[in-house]
Amino acid sequence: MFLYLMFGLGIGYSQKKIQGKPFIRFASSEVVVNNDSCQFSVKINHNIPYLVRIEPSYADKWVKWSLSDDVLIIDVAKRERGSVRECNIIAYSKDKKFKDTFRIKEDNSRRLAGKYNNPIYFVTDGLSLDSDSISRRIYIKNTIPYSLKIEPSNANSWVRFTPLDSSIIVHIMKNSLDKDRDCYIIASSIDNKYRARCHIRQHGKKHKREITNTNNINTSENQRHRKKTVKQGNISSGRCQAITRAGYRCTRTASRGSVYCWQHNK
């Protein structure tokens, strides 16, 4: 299914001057629907003429769409039987140098989400991470279609996410600054009536150094305490109470009349 769109004053591509770098971009990257029929829309932002197609082509048996003022209106038919369906709607330039993809995927779950009476919610309310790069899975429960985005938008420079079936993989880049940084992953219904968010906080390098210093101090205090305990301990012929350089208790048997073995009695 193809649609050829003309913009500008009107006859062909040359009638419109492109301002800035050419681009075609959907306002959302994905929507997840259940197996009931539904309708939703997504806006296409662009500064060049474009074509639209659906992949695979046979998906037009259950997905119908129309375009009005750069808003794509999509109708998904109810699935009576069979496996979970998914397809992509592609917006692309005539020379195919520029394109963007909007993904439609079914979630097989029919049960109510239920948390706070919200049909969309994150199983995890938030993540607190150190400054290293890391990837984490966050699960989402829903009974209605939703789209995903990151707020604030400039957090896209250090946070990426990959949508999966009922979850997303969040990729956090390394924080090279001392300052902590925050963002939200937002899941919202197509009509924006329902909305859920997951808070992500990544600590800066300063926080990691403070934790490391605290651990080193605690380790030194524990070692001093163990040595003091050994000195004040009762004389016995059990296990040697000396602490090795590695920070572990000696495994030898103490000499008779001493709390130390033959080596640590010196």
C-alpha positions in Angstrom: 0.0 0.0 0.0 1.7 3.2 -1.1 0.8 6.8 -0.8 2.6 9.5 -2.7 2.6 12.9 -1.1 3.3 16.3 -2.6 4.0 19.4 -0.5 4.9 23.1 -1.1 3.4 25.1 -3.9 2.9 22.1 -5.8 4.4 20.5 -8.7 7.1 18.0 -7.9 9.9 18.0 -5.3 11.7 21.0 -6.8 8.9 23.4 -5.8 9.9 23.2 -2.1 13.1 24.5 -0.7 14.5 22.3 2.1 15.4 24.2 5.3 18.3 22.5 7.2 19.2 18.9 7.1 16.6 16.7 5.4 14.7 14.4 7.7 11.6 12.2 8.1 10.6 11.2 11.7 7.7 9.7 13.4 6.7 11.4 16.7 6.7 7.9 18.3 8.8 4.8 17.5 6.4 2.1 18.6 2.9 1.3 19.9 1.9 -1.9 21.7 -1.7 -3.1 21.3 -3.7 -6.0 22.7 -5.7 -8.4 20.5 -8.8 -6.2 20.4 -9.6 -3.7 17.6 -8.4 -0.2 18.2 -7.6 3.1 16.5 -4.7 5.5 17.1 -2.7 8.1 15.4 0.9 9.2 15.0 2.4 12.4 13.6 5.1 12.4 10.9 7.6 15.3 11.2 9.5 16.1 8.0 11.0 18.8 5.8 11.0 16.8 2.6 8.3 14.9 0.6 7.8 11.3 1.5 6.1 8.0 0.7 4.5 5.6 3.1 4.3 1.8 3.0 3.6 -1.1 5.3 5.8 -4.1 5.9 5.2 -6.9 5.5 2.7 -6.1 2.7 0.2 -8.7 3.9 -0.2 -6.8 7.2 -2.7 -4.6 5.3 -5.2 -7.4 6.0 -5.4 -6.3 9.6 -3.9 -2.8 9.6 -5.6 0.0 7.7 -4.3 3.5 7.7 -5.0 6.9 6.2 -3.0 10.2 6.2 -4.3 13.7 7.0 -2.1 16.7 7.5 0.9 14.5 8.3 -1.0 12.6 10.9 -1.2 8.9 10.3 -4.5 7.4 11.5 -4.2 3.6 12.0 -7.0 1.1 12.5 -6.0 -2.4 13.9 -8.5 -5.2 13.4 -9.3 -7.6 16.2 -7.4 -10.9 16.2 -9.8 -13.8 16.5 -7.1 -16.5 16.5 -3.5 -17.2 15.6 -0.2 -15.9 16.9 0.8 -12.4 18.0 1.1 -10.0 15.0 3.4 -7.2 14.3 4.3 -4.9 11.4 6.2 -1.7 10.5 5.0 1.4 8.8 7.8 3.0 6.8 8.0 6.7 5.8 10.7 7.3 3.3 11.9 9.7 0.7 11.6 9.0 -3.0 15.3 8.4 -3.4 15.2 6.2 -0.3 18.1 8.1 1.4 15.9 9.1 4.3 13.4 7.0 6.2 11.9 6.3 9.6 10.0 3.3 11.0 6.9 3.1 13.2 6.4 -0.4 14.8 3.0 -1.9 15.7 3.1 -4.9 18.0 0.5 -7.0 19.7 0.6 -7.9 23.4 -1.2 -11.2 24.0 -2.2 -10.2 27.5 -5.9 -9.4 28.1 -5.8 -9.1 31.9 -6.2 -5.8 33.6 -3.0 -4.0 34.6 -4.5 -2.9 37.9 -1.8 -0.9 39.6 -3.3 2.4 40.9 -6.2 1.6 38.5 -3.9 2.6 35.6 -4.1 0.4 32.5 -0.4 1.2 31.9 2.3 0.9 34.5 6.0 0.1 35.0 6.7 -2.9 37.3 9.7 -0.9 38.5 9.1 2.6 39.7 12.8 3.7 39.3 16.4 2.8 38.9 19.4 4.2 40.8 22.7 3.4 39.0 26.4 4.2 39.4 28.4 6.1 36.8 29.4 3.0 34.7 27.6 2.1 31.4 25.0 -0.5 32.0 21.8 -2.1 30.4 18.7 -3.0 32.5 15.3 -4.6 31.6 12.2 -2.8 32.8 8.8 -4.6 32.6 5.6 -2.8 31.5 2.0 -4.0 32.1 -0.8 -2.7 30.0 -4.2 -3.4 28.6 -4.3 -0.5 26.1 -1.9 0.7 23.4 0.9 2.9 24.5 3.9 4.8 23.1 7.3 5.4 24.7 9.5 8.5 25.0 12.3 9.9 27.2 11.9 13.1 29.2 13.6 15.5 29.1 14.3 15.0 25.4 18.0 16.0 25.8 18.5 12.8 28.0 18.6 10.9 24.6 22.3 11.8 24.6 22.9 9.3 27.5 19.9 7.0 27.6 18.6 4.7 24.9 15.9 2.0 25.1 15.0 -1.0 23.0 11.2 -2.0 23.2 10.6 -5.7 23.6 7.5 -7.8 24.4 6.0 -6.3 27.6 9.4 -4.8 28.6 12.1 -2.5 27.4 15.9 -2.7 27.6 17.3 0.6 28.9 20.9 1.4 27.9 22.7 3.9 30.1 26.0 5.4 28.9 28.9 6.1 31.2 28.7 9.3 33.3 32.0 11.1 33.0 30.9 14.0 35.2 30.8 14.4 39.0 27.2 15.5 38.9 24.2 13.1 39.1 21.7 13.1 36.2 18.0 12.1 36.0 15.4 11.3 33.4 12.1 9.6 33.0 10.9 6.8 30.6 7.3 7.8 29.8 4.6 5.3 28.7 1.5 7.1 27.6 -1.8 6.0 25.9 -2.4 7.3 22.4 -5.0 9.8 23.6 -2.6 10.8 26.5 -5.4 10.0 29.0 -3.2 7.5 30.8 0.5 7.8 31.6 3.1 6.0 33.6 6.8 6.8 34.2 9.9 5.2 35.4 12.6 7.4 37.1 16.2 6.8 36.2 19.0 8.3 38.2 22.6 7.8 37.3 25.2 9.0 39.9 28.3 10.9 38.9 31.9 9.8 39.4 32.1 11.7 42.7 29.5 9.4 44.2 31.5 6.3 43.2 34.7 7.7 44.7 32.9 8.4 48.0 31.6 4.9 48.2 35.1 3.5 47.4 36.7 5.7 50.1 34.0 4.6 52.6 34.6 1.0 51.9 38.4 1.4 52.3 37.9 3.2 55.7 35.5 0.5 56.9 38.0 -2.2 55.8 40.9 -0.5 57.7 38.7 -0.1 60.8 37.7 -3.8 60.7 41.3 -4.9 60.4 42.4 -2.7 63.4 39.5 -4.1 65.4 40.4 -7.7 64.6 44.1 -7.1 65.6 43.0 -5.5 68.9 40.7 -8.4 69.6 43.6 -10.8 69.0 45.9 -9.0 71.4 43.2 -9.0 74.1 42.1 -12.6 73.5 42.6 -15.4 75.9 45.6 -17.8 75.7 44.5 -21.0 73.9 45.8 -23.6 71.6 43.0 -23.3 68.9 43.2 -21.7 65.5 45.8 -18.9 65.1 44.1 -15.5 65.6 46.6 -13.5 63.4 45.3 -11.6 60.4 47.3 -12.1 57.2 48.3 -9.3 54.8 45.4 -10.3 52.5 43.0 -9.5 55.4 42.0 -13.1 56.3 42.5 -15.0 59.5 45.5 -17.4 59.6 44.4 -21.1 59.0 47.2 -22.6 61.1 46.8 -24.0 64.6 48.0 -21.8 67.4 51.0 -22.9 69.4 50.5 -24.2 72.9 50.1 -21.4 75.4 49.7 -18.8 72.6 47.0 -17.4 70.4 49.4 -17.4 67.4 50.9 -20.1 65.3 54.7 -20.7 65.1 55.0 -18.2 62.3 53.1 -15.3 63.8 54.6 -15.8 67.3 57.8 -14.3 65.9 
